[in-house]
Amino acid sequence: MDSSKTRSGRRRCTSKQRQRLLARFHESKLTQRNFAHRHGVGLSTLNKWLRLEREAVPVKVKFQEVCLPNPASRWPVEVVSPQGWIVRLENGSDVQQLPSLLRALPCSA
């Protein structure tokens, strides 16, 4: 492996070299330990590269269109209180009246 050395004497791989080594690892069917030993890479270094590679790949999300039935809802607005009362407004109801209606209802905790 052609790589530069740091002051501490460690070899430093370029990004392209890392990518090639990771591609070789995935094709090799070797254990991480055996691959690292054969290619002169520290096992912890190989583990780190593999972790970074996994984290860099976005998770593929599959979406599927769902068709929901479209029943003509009779109650476009429904308010349910903790006390159990229900206020339902029909289509065409005056929504502006809802706040005063709700204020008139008992809301003790």
C-alpha contacts under 8 A as a table, 3 or more apart, distances in Angstrom:
res1	aa1	res2	aa2	distance
1	M	39	H	7.76
2	D	13	C	7.93
3	S	11	R	6.06
3	S	12	R	5.68
3	S	13	C	5.29
3	S	14	T	7.10
4	S	11	R	5.65
4	S	12	R	5.27
4	S	13	C	6.89
5	K	8	S	7.75
5	K	9	G	5.51
5	K	10	R	5.32
5	K	11	R	4.34
5	K	12	R	5.57
6	T	9	G	5.26
6	T	10	R	5.40
6	T	11	R	6.38
6	T	12	R	6.71
7	R	10	R	7.41
13	C	16	K	7.97
13	C	17	Q	5.75
13	C	18	R	6.22
14	T	17	Q	5.13
14	T	18	R	6.29
15	S	18	R	5.12
15	S	19	Q	6.22
16	K	19	Q	5.06
16	K	20	R	6.17
17	Q	20	R	5.10
17	Q	21	L	6.12
18	R	21	L	5.08
18	R	22	L	6.07
18	R	49	W	7.67
19	Q	22	L	5.12
19	Q	23	A	6.13
20	R	23	A	5.06
20	R	24	R	6.14
21	L	24	R	5.01
21	L	25	F	6.05
22	L	25	F	4.92
22	L	26	H	6.23
22	L	49	W	7.74
22	L	50	L	7.40
23	A	26	H	5.23
23	A	27	E	6.33
24	R	27	E	5.11
24	R	28	S	5.87
25	F	28	S	5.05
25	F	29	K	7.09
25	F	30	L	7.06
25	F	32	Q	7.80
25	F	35	F	6.64
26	H	29	K	6.59
28	S	35	F	7.92
30	L	33	R	7.99
30	L	34	N	6.08
30	L	35	F	5.76
31	T	34	N	5.27
31	T	35	F	6.09
32	Q	35	F	5.19
32	Q	36	A	5.97
32	Q	43	L	6.84
32	Q	46	L	7.26
32	Q	47	N	7.65
33	R	36	A	5.26
33	R	37	H	6.18
33	R	43	L	5.91
34	N	37	H	5.17
34	N	38	R	6.13
35	F	38	R	5.20
35	F	39	H	6.16
36	A	39	H	5.35
36	A	40	G	5.86
36	A	41	V	4.69
36	A	42	G	5.85
36	A	43	L	5.46
36	A	46	L	6.65
37	H	40	G	5.28
37	H	41	V	6.34
37	H	42	G	7.30
37	H	43	L	7.61
38	R	41	V	7.88
41	V	45	T	6.70
41	V	46	L	6.70
42	G	45	T	5.02
42	G	46	L	6.29
43	L	46	L	5.13
43	L	47	N	6.16
44	S	47	N	4.96
44	S	48	K	6.12
45	T	48	K	5.08
45	T	49	W	6.23
46	L	49	W	5.08
46	L	50	L	6.17
47	N	50	L	5.16
47	N	51	R	6.16
48	K	51	R	5.08
48	K	52	L	6.13
49	W	52	L	5.15
49	W	53	E	6.03
50	L	53	E	4.96
50	L	54	R	6.21
51	R	54	R	5.15
51	R	55	E	6.20
52	L	55	E	5.08
52	L	56	A	6.06
53	E	56	A	5.20
53	E	57	V	6.62
54	R	57	V	5.55
55	E	58	P	7.32
73	S	76	P	6.12
74	R	90	E	5.67
74	R	91	N	6.26
75	W	78	E	6.42
75	W	88	R	5.95
75	W	89	L	5.66
75	W	90	E	4.98
75	W	91	N	6.58
76	P	88	R	7.85
76	P	89	L	6.56
76	P	90	E	6.43
76	P	91	N	6.29
77	V	88	R	5.75
77	V	89	L	5.27
77	V	90	E	7.32
78	E	86	I	6.96
78	E	87	V	5.67
78	E	88	R	4.43
78	E	89	L	6.49
79	V	86	I	5.62
79	V	87	V	5.09
79	V	88	R	6.46
80	V	84	G	6.39
80	V	85	W	5.88
80	V	86	I	4.53
80	V	87	V	6.56
81	S	84	G	5.23
81	S	85	W	5.45
81	S	86	I	6.45
81	S	107	C	7.83
82	P	85	W	7.67
82	P	109	A	7.99
83	Q	107	C	7.37
83	Q	108	S	7.98
83	Q	109	A	7.77
89	L	93	S	5.86
89	L	95	V	7.72
90	E	93	S	5.47
94	D	97	Q	5.88
94	D	98	L	7.61
95	V	98	L	5.37
96	Q	99	P	6.97
97	Q	100	S	5.71
97	Q	101	L	6.26
98	L	101	L	5.03
98	L	102	L	6.09
99	P	102	L	5.19
99	P	103	R	6.24
100	S	103	R	5.10
100	S	104	A	6.37
101	L	104	A	5.25
101	L	105	L	6.76
102	L	105	L	5.36
103	R	106	P	7.89
